[in-house]
Amino acid sequence: MNEILKTTLLGLFFGTFGTTIGGILGIIIKKNSNKFLSFILSFASGLMMSIICFDLIPEALGISSIYGIVFGVLIGIISMIFCDVIVQKNFSKKQQKYAKNNDLLKTGIIVSIGLAIHNFPEGLAIGSGFEASMRLGLGLAIAICLHDIPEGISMAVPMKNGGMSKTKVIFYVILSGITTGVGAFFGAIIGSISQTVIAVCLSFAAGAMLYIVSGELIPESNKLYNGRMSAIGNMIGFIIGIFATQL
């Protein structure tokens, strides 16, 4: 039980540390032009696409059949569409004071929900990794922490510029990372029992992130600045994501 607790605490620490650092950076960055915001969102979309293509899907395919992966991806997409609809309705009724910045604020909230979902299977991976060896678990935890930093920025920037207070921004950023600790707890328990469950969780996260990239980040980025900057940000994020997934 002590080992499970240790794994959970390590997952919680690494899961919240990266996103919190990114959230703080997103808050203190003073340059708030549409071009800059577009770059940040497109950078995040490229990073997430790399994680989907070179991390989540390959890892899931290595331990499950293609049918289970497609099922998980579809459930992830459908779940995020549902979350998007709920958030949109809530904003339409209760967030009128943010009328001019609704799209940015909604994007930030949707990204935070998606990343919270995405962080759960990451936690599963950390927990399972620690079950295999301390070296593997620690390596996964550090890699996840590093790529959570720009994800924290991608959450904080649209929230802050959408009118949300700094305290609430940090709260949501930290909250999205807590699920890593929860995932690490379950990963430590089921890591050696059911690889299929982990594969479905990874593909679910891939589907959720795919919707975030296609339905939120890229459209909002192009809306803010319809120039080369968004394309450049997307490509830079994608390339950095390739390196991050190989750490």
matplotlib code that plots the C-alpha trace (Angstrom):
import matplotlib.pyplot as plt

x = [0.0, 2.9, 4.2, 0.8, 0.6, 4.1, 3.2, 0.0, 1.9, 4.6, 1.9, 0.1, 3.3, 4.5, 0.9, 0.2, 3.8, 4.0, 0.6, 0.9, 4.3, 2.6, -0.4, 1.8, 3.7, 0.4, -0.7, 2.5, 3.0, 2.1, 1.9, -1.8, -2.1, -4.3, -1.2, 0.4, -2.8, -3.2, 0.4, -0.1, -3.3, -1.8, 1.4, -0.7, -2.7, 0.6, 1.9, -1.3, -1.4, 2.2, 1.2, -1.8, 0.2, 3.5, 2.6, -1.0, -2.1, 1.2, 1.3, -2.4, -1.8, 1.1, -1.2, -4.6, -6.4, -7.3, -11.0, -10.5, -8.5, -11.1, -13.8, -11.8, -11.1, -14.8, -15.9, -13.4, -14.6, -18.3, -17.5, -15.8, -18.6, -21.0, -18.7, -18.5, -22.3, -22.8, -20.1, -21.6, -25.1, -23.8, -21.9, -24.9, -27.0, -24.6, -21.5, -23.0, -20.4, -17.8, -19.8, -16.9, -14.5, -16.9, -15.1, -11.7, -13.0, -15.0, -11.9, -9.9, -12.5, -12.8, -9.1, -8.9, -11.6, -9.9, -6.5, -8.0, -9.3, -6.1, -4.0, -5.9, -4.5, -1.1, -1.4, -2.3, 0.9, 3.0, 1.4, 2.0, 5.5, 6.4, 4.9, 7.4, 10.4, 11.4, 13.4, 10.5, 8.0, 10.3, 11.1, 7.5, 6.6, 9.4, 8.4, 4.7, 5.7, 7.7, 5.0, 2.4, 4.1, 2.9, -0.4, -0.8, 0.0, -2.6, -5.2, -4.2, -3.8, -7.4, -8.9, -7.1, -7.8, -11.4, -11.9, -11.4, -9.5, -5.9, -6.9, -9.6, -7.2, -4.6, -7.3, -8.5, -4.9, -4.1, -7.4, -6.6, -3.4, -4.9, -6.3, -2.8, -2.5, -5.8, -4.7, -1.4, -3.3, -5.4, -2.4, -0.5, -3.4, -4.4, -1.1, -0.2, -3.8, -5.4, -3.4, -6.6, -8.1, -5.0, -5.2, -8.8, -7.9, -5.1, -7.2, -10.1, -7.6, -6.5, -10.1, -10.7, -7.5, -8.3, -11.6, -9.9, -7.4, -9.9, -13.0, -11.5, -7.8, -7.4, -10.7, -10.1, -6.5, -7.6, -10.4, -7.9, -5.3, -5.8, -2.1, 1.0, 1.7, -0.9, 0.5, 4.1, 2.9, 1.2, 4.3, 6.7, 4.4, 4.2, 8.0, 8.6, 6.0, 8.0, 11.0, 8.9, 7.3, 10.7, 12.0]
y = [0.0, 2.3, 1.9, 2.7, 5.9, 6.9, 6.4, 8.4, 11.3, 11.3, 11.3, 14.1, 16.2, 15.8, 16.2, 19.5, 21.0, 21.2, 22.6, 25.1, 26.4, 26.8, 28.5, 31.0, 31.8, 32.3, 34.8, 36.9, 37.1, 40.7, 40.6, 40.0, 40.8, 38.6, 37.4, 36.2, 34.5, 32.9, 31.6, 30.2, 28.3, 27.0, 25.9, 24.0, 22.3, 21.2, 19.9, 18.0, 16.5, 15.2, 13.6, 11.9, 10.6, 9.7, 8.9, 8.0, 6.0, 4.1, 3.2, 2.0, 0.0, -1.8, -3.3, -3.7, -4.3, -1.6, -2.0, -1.2, 1.9, 3.2, 2.6, 4.6, 7.4, 7.7, 7.8, 10.5, 12.6, 12.2, 13.0, 16.2, 17.3, 16.7, 18.8, 21.6, 21.8, 21.9, 24.7, 26.6, 26.6, 27.6, 30.5, 31.7, 31.9, 32.9, 34.6, 37.6, 39.9, 38.2, 38.7, 40.0, 37.3, 34.3, 32.3, 32.7, 31.9, 28.9, 27.6, 27.8, 25.9, 23.2, 22.9, 22.5, 19.8, 18.0, 18.1, 16.9, 13.9, 13.5, 13.6, 10.6, 8.0, 9.8, 9.0, 5.4, 5.3, 6.7, 4.2, 1.3, 2.5, 2.6, -0.9, -2.1, -0.1, 3.1, 4.2, 3.8, 5.5, 8.4, 8.9, 8.9, 11.3, 13.8, 13.7, 14.3, 17.2, 18.8, 18.7, 19.8, 23.3, 24.5, 22.9, 25.0, 28.1, 27.1, 26.9, 30.1, 32.5, 32.2, 32.1, 35.2, 37.1, 35.9, 37.9, 35.2, 36.2, 35.1, 33.1, 31.1, 30.5, 29.0, 27.0, 25.4, 24.8, 22.9, 21.1, 19.8, 18.2, 16.5, 13.8, 12.6, 11.6, 9.8, 8.0, 7.1, 5.5, 3.3, 2.6, 1.2, -1.1, -2.3, -1.8, -5.5, -6.8, -5.3, -3.7, -3.5, -0.9, 1.2, 1.0, 2.2, 5.0, 6.2, 6.1, 7.9, 10.7, 10.7, 11.2, 13.9, 15.8, 15.3, 17.2, 19.9, 20.5, 20.3, 21.9, 24.5, 25.4, 25.6, 27.4, 29.9, 30.5, 31.3, 33.5, 35.6, 36.0, 34.7, 34.8, 32.7, 33.0, 30.4, 27.9, 28.6, 28.1, 24.8, 23.5, 24.5, 22.9, 19.7, 19.5, 20.2, 17.5, 15.0, 15.6, 15.6, 12.3, 10.7, 11.8]
z = [0.0, 0.7, -2.9, -4.3, -2.1, -3.2, -6.9, -6.5, -4.8, -7.5, -10.2, -8.5, -8.1, -11.7, -13.1, -11.3, -11.4, -15.2, -15.8, -12.9, -14.2, -17.6, -16.1, -14.2, -17.4, -19.3, -16.7, -16.5, -20.2, -21.0, -24.8, -25.5, -29.2, -31.4, -33.3, -30.1, -28.8, -32.2, -32.0, -28.5, -29.5, -32.7, -30.9, -28.4, -31.3, -32.9, -29.7, -29.0, -32.5, -32.0, -28.7, -30.4, -33.3, -31.7, -28.1, -27.3, -30.4, -30.9, -27.2, -27.3, -30.5, -28.9, -26.2, -27.9, -31.2, -33.7, -32.9, -29.2, -30.2, -32.6, -30.0, -27.4, -29.9, -30.9, -27.2, -26.5, -29.4, -28.5, -24.8, -25.8, -28.1, -25.2, -22.9, -25.5, -25.9, -22.1, -21.7, -24.6, -23.1, -19.7, -21.1, -23.1, -20.0, -17.2, -18.7, -20.4, -18.7, -20.9, -24.0, -26.2, -25.0, -24.7, -27.4, -25.8, -22.3, -23.7, -25.4, -22.2, -20.3, -23.0, -23.1, -19.3, -19.4, -22.2, -20.6, -17.3, -19.2, -21.1, -17.8, -16.4, -18.8, -18.5, -14.8, -15.7, -17.7, -14.8, -12.4, -14.7, -15.4, -11.7, -11.3, -14.0, -12.7, -10.9, -13.9, -16.4, -14.1, -13.3, -17.0, -18.0, -15.2, -16.2, -19.8, -19.0, -16.7, -19.5, -22.1, -19.6, -19.4, -22.8, -22.2, -19.0, -21.1, -23.7, -20.9, -19.0, -21.9, -23.3, -19.8, -18.7, -21.9, -21.8, -18.5, -15.8, -12.7, -12.1, -9.0, -10.9, -13.8, -11.5, -9.8, -13.1, -14.2, -11.0, -11.1, -14.6, -13.3, -10.3, -12.5, -13.2, -9.5, -9.7, -12.8, -11.2, -8.3, -10.6, -12.9, -9.9, -9.1, -12.6, -14.5, -14.1, -14.4, -17.6, -20.4, -22.4, -20.0, -20.3, -24.1, -24.1, -21.7, -24.0, -27.1, -25.3, -24.4, -28.1, -29.2, -26.7, -27.7, -31.4, -30.9, -28.9, -31.7, -34.6, -33.0, -30.6, -30.9, -34.7, -35.4, -32.6, -33.7, -37.2, -36.0, -33.9, -36.7, -40.2, -41.2, -41.4, -37.6, -36.7, -39.3, -38.0, -34.4, -35.3, -37.0, -34.2, -31.7, -33.8, -34.1, -30.4, -29.7, -31.6, -29.4, -26.2, -27.0, -27.4, -24.0]

ax = plt.figure().add_subplot(projection="3d")
ax.plot(x, y, z, "-o")
ax.set_aspect("equal")
plt.show()
